[in-house]
Amino acid sequence: MHCLPNVTAPIVHPPRCNVLHHFEATIVPHIHPSHTMHVYHHLYEHQHYFPHTESAVAQAANRHLYCPGPGPMPFPPFPLR
């Protein structure tokens, strides 16, 4: 006789939320007229960095069972009904 395993209701975890940022470029023309004058420009260069890391975890478990008796039998000595 085979016993069916116990099955519990599923555990539903809350969703993991990832935020995606979307960027678009807008061109803003700057007009610098000159009339016998010197125009000095200073460039501010904004450098944006978006470092991203990932990690992984591997878990393992062990269980030791101490069973009395002569030892495991590979197959039943007679058919089960």
C-alpha positions as CSV (number, residue, x, y, z in Angstrom):
1,M,0.0,0.0,0.0
2,H,1.4,3.4,-1.0
3,C,0.7,6.4,1.0
4,L,0.2,9.7,-0.7
5,P,2.4,12.5,0.5
6,N,1.0,15.4,2.4
7,V,0.7,18.5,0.3
8,T,0.1,21.9,1.8
9,A,-1.5,24.9,0.2
10,P,1.0,27.0,-1.9
11,I,2.8,29.8,-0.2
12,V,2.5,32.9,-2.4
13,H,5.3,35.4,-1.7
14,P,4.8,39.2,-2.4
15,P,6.1,40.3,-5.8
16,R,9.5,41.7,-6.0
17,C,9.4,45.2,-7.5
18,N,12.1,46.3,-9.9
19,V,12.1,50.0,-10.9
20,L,13.2,50.9,-14.4
21,H,14.2,54.4,-15.2
22,H,13.6,55.6,-18.8
23,F,15.5,58.6,-20.1
24,E,15.0,60.7,-23.2
25,A,17.2,63.6,-24.6
26,T,15.9,67.0,-25.3
27,I,18.0,69.5,-27.3
28,V,17.9,73.0,-25.9
29,P,19.6,75.4,-28.3
30,H,21.6,78.2,-26.7
31,I,22.4,81.2,-29.0
32,H,25.4,83.3,-28.1
33,P,25.5,86.3,-30.3
34,S,28.8,88.3,-30.6
35,H,29.5,91.8,-31.5
36,T,33.2,92.7,-31.0
37,M,33.3,90.9,-27.7
38,H,34.9,87.7,-26.5
39,V,32.6,85.0,-25.2
40,Y,34.2,82.6,-22.8
41,H,32.4,79.3,-22.3
42,H,32.8,76.9,-19.4
43,L,31.6,73.4,-19.9
44,Y,30.2,71.5,-16.9
45,E,30.4,67.9,-17.9
46,H,27.9,65.8,-15.8
47,Q,29.0,62.2,-15.7
48,H,26.4,59.8,-14.4
49,Y,27.3,56.3,-13.2
50,F,24.8,53.6,-12.5
51,P,26.7,50.7,-10.8
52,H,24.7,47.5,-10.4
53,T,25.6,44.4,-8.5
54,E,24.1,41.0,-8.4
55,S,24.6,38.2,-6.0
56,A,23.6,34.5,-5.8
57,V,23.1,32.2,-2.9
58,A,23.2,28.5,-3.0
59,Q,21.9,26.6,0.0
60,A,22.2,23.0,0.9
61,A,21.0,21.0,3.9
62,N,21.8,17.6,5.3
63,R,19.8,15.3,7.4
64,H,21.2,12.2,9.2
65,L,18.7,9.5,10.1
66,Y,19.6,6.8,12.5
67,C,17.4,3.8,11.8
68,P,17.5,0.6,14.0
69,G,17.4,-2.7,12.3
70,P,19.5,-4.8,9.8
71,G,19.5,-2.1,7.1
72,P,17.6,-1.0,4.1
73,M,16.2,-3.6,1.7
74,P,16.4,-2.7,-2.0
75,F,13.1,-4.2,-3.0
76,P,10.2,-5.7,-1.1
77,P,10.5,-9.5,-0.8
78,F,7.0,-9.9,-2.1
79,P,4.7,-7.8,-4.3
80,L,2.6,-5.2,-2.4
81,R,-1.1,-5.2,-3.0
